[in-house]
Amino acid sequence: MKRIFLGVTGASGAAYAATALRAMTDADCEVGLCVSRSGAHVISHEILRAGRQAPADPDAVVREFVTRSGAAAGQVTVLGLDDLTAPFASGSSLAPAALICPCSGSTMAAIAHGTGRNLIQRCADVMLKERRTLVLMTRETPLSLIHIENMAAVTRAGAIVMPASPGFYHHPTDVSDLVDFMVGKALDHLGVPHGLLARWGEDGGMPPPEDPTKGMR
Ligand SMILES: Cc1cc2nc3c(=O)[nH]c(=O)nc-3n(C[C@H](O)[C@H](O)[C@H](O)COP(=O)(O)O)c2cc1C
């Protein structure tokens, strides 16, 4: 069973995190899940549709997020954002890979500068110093020079920056196809098997779209 860290921060795109969590548990990974306060805010707004205000009980939001992901009981350990005693905070723990998804510009900045002020930032720091796999699924547009320079810094340090920028060559017909595409690409880098992607040139290639204009009218 592969041990993996999933950090969820306050960028738009909570659906990416939900799909990643389900795919990781489907692949029998043991997932350490840590959600930032802004991450819980975005989940509350985008998935639970609970309005624009920050949730009064972020822990309840995270519990509901895990329940809705369909993850099997016992496969997901919810870790406190301020719990720097968690195994993922130490290089001595043997977690080979971490995904931060979505990754805010704020968390990327913290990773780029090695501040390690919460468990998500610290786990990223550990992955980089131990030369393990760290994938950051960033989401912001447009990018300032600060974002771009932080992306360059984390890339030089060994992270894989994967902007949430799905392709369309697999003929997506709904939002979940776009989400699956992005998450599948991330899981490929993390070494987690999945069936989220149709692979170009394999199994007969991409299926033709039923109606290329569907969703455009
Ligand atoms: C609904 C909502 C959507 C947001 N979307 C983004 C986003 O797409 N990208 C981003 O970098 N920040 C976004 N933010 C701002 C971050 O949440 C904010 O910078 C926060 O401090 C990030 O903290 P964290 O990285 O600890 O989660 C959003 C905030 C809210 C409330």
The ligand as an ORCA input file, in Angstrom:
! r2SCAN-3c Opt
* xyz 0 1
  C     -13.536     31.049     -3.025
  C     -12.078     31.384     -3.068
  C     -11.359     31.072     -4.199
  C      -9.983     31.345     -4.270
  N      -9.314     31.000     -5.413
  C      -7.970     31.158     -5.461
  C      -7.244     30.672     -6.581
  O      -7.800     30.124     -7.537
  N      -5.890     30.757     -6.553
  C      -5.211     31.312     -5.492
  O      -3.979     31.342     -5.530
  N      -5.889     31.818     -4.409
  C      -7.246     31.742     -4.369
  N      -7.941     32.209     -3.277
  C      -7.211     32.944     -2.223
  C      -6.529     32.008     -1.213
  O      -7.490     31.185     -0.608
  C      -5.778     32.848     -0.165
  O      -4.645     33.469     -0.758
  C      -5.358     32.048      1.041
  O      -4.574     32.854      1.897
  C      -4.558     30.809      0.679
  O      -4.150     30.172      1.876
  P      -3.652     28.653      1.832
  O      -2.642     28.552      0.768
  O      -3.097     28.417      3.205
  O      -4.856     27.798      1.587
  C      -9.330     31.966     -3.180
  C     -10.060     32.254     -2.030
  C     -11.413     31.972     -1.977
  C     -12.177     32.294     -0.715
*
